[in-house]
C-alpha cells in the first residue's frame, strides 16, 4: 500500500494514506510519552511496517506529473510530523 505525500483531499482519501494514518494513531500515545531521542525509533518502525507490505512513500513531480519514491529518511520525517 503506497503512501502519497502532499496536501489535500486526494492524498487523504488514498487507501495507503488511510492505512498510514491508522498506523500512526496506533503509536500516537507512545510517541507523545517517549523522550525526544527515542522518537525516531517509533517513526522508523512505522515506515518499516509500510515497507513490509511492499508500500512506498511517493511524491508527485509537479512538472512531469509522475510520482517518485522519497526514500526512508524523508518517509521518517513525514511520519514524525
N, C-alpha and C positions, 0 to 999 in steps of 0.2 A: 504494500500500500504506500503510494508516494505522498509526500507532504509538499504542498505548494507554498512557496514563500511569497509574500506580498500582502497587500491590504485589500479589503473589500469583500463583498458578498461572494464573489466567485471562488475565492480560496476558502472562505469559511464554510461553504456548502460542500466542498470537495470531501469525499468519503475518507481519504487519507488524513485530512486535517481534522475531521471529526474524531477519528481514532487517536490521533496525536493529542488533541485536547483532553480526551478521556484519560489517556495515559498520564498526562501532566497532572490532571486533577487527582489521580490516584496517589501521586507523590507530593502534592502540594503541602499538606500538613507537615510531613517530614522535612521537606525543603525549607519551610519557614522556620522550623525549630533548629535546623542544622547550623553549625558555625560556618562562617564565610569560606574558610579553607576547604571544607568538606562538600560544599555545594556543587563544584564541578563533577564530582563522582556521581551524584544523582543525575545531573544532566547527561553525562556520558552513558549512564545505564539506560536512560530513555532513548537516546539516539541509537544505542546498540540494539534495543528491542525493536525499533523500526527497521534497522538493517537486517536483523534476523528474519524478518518477514519479507525480505527482498525489497524493502522500501527504500526510496531515495528522497533526498531533500532537493527540490528543484526550484529554480528561479527563472522567470521569463526574461529573455533578452528583448528589450523594447524595440530594437532595430529590426531583428530578424523575425521576432515573434516565436522563436523556438525556446524550449526550456533547456537549462543546463544544470548539472549537479553542482551544489555549492560546497561539498566536502564536509568532513566531520567537524572541523573547527568552527565553521560558520553554522553548522547544524546545532552544535552545542550552544553557541551564542543565542541562536533562535530559541532553543529550549530554555535558556536561562532568563529570557525576557520577563 
